[in-house]
Amino acid sequence: MSTVRRFRLLLPALLVSAMSGCLPFNQDGGEYEFTPVEIFRDECGLFPANQGQFHGALQVTGRVVRLDFGLLDMQLIGYFLAEGDDFAIDGTIVNASARVRGQECLLDEANIHIDATTTCATRFDGVMRVRYETTQRPAECACELWMRFEAVKEAKRCE
């Protein structure tokens, strides 16, 4: 086998190996607890009523970010942006059941959007929007929560 032919066979393997070792994202996977820093909007008391559900298991695979979030057992998926330590993740559930203002509501759709920035390997900060939408159910069931938060893994704050 010629040297050129060996090089052609070896080059793809070298590229894959080199690219897999250069993951610039320094965010650890694991269980994170979300704490509000500032609540911008919460007309229906969504956060206080569901405070124990604002946690989730984060997984980072290359640029892909996945969060199994406690609120409505929702799965959020997104990506790290091309530059820096910023990422965005989204999740949507249709026909969800939730308690809003003390009553059980059947929601047409519930969605969560998070824009975040890695602070260190065990913490990220950002902005979260939770939206409950309904058209046929009582108007009291539709609400939104907008907040700035910090998410910390296993109570390990940055040093």
Secondary structure, 3 states (H helix, E strand, C coil): CCHHHHHHHHHHHHHHHHHHCCCCCCCCCEEEEEEEEEEEEECCCHHHHHHHHCEEEEEEECCEEEEEECHHHEEEEEEECCCCCEEEEEEEEEEEEEEECCEEEEEEEEEEEEEEEEEECCEEEEEEEEEEECCCCCHHHCEEEEEEEEEEECCCCCC
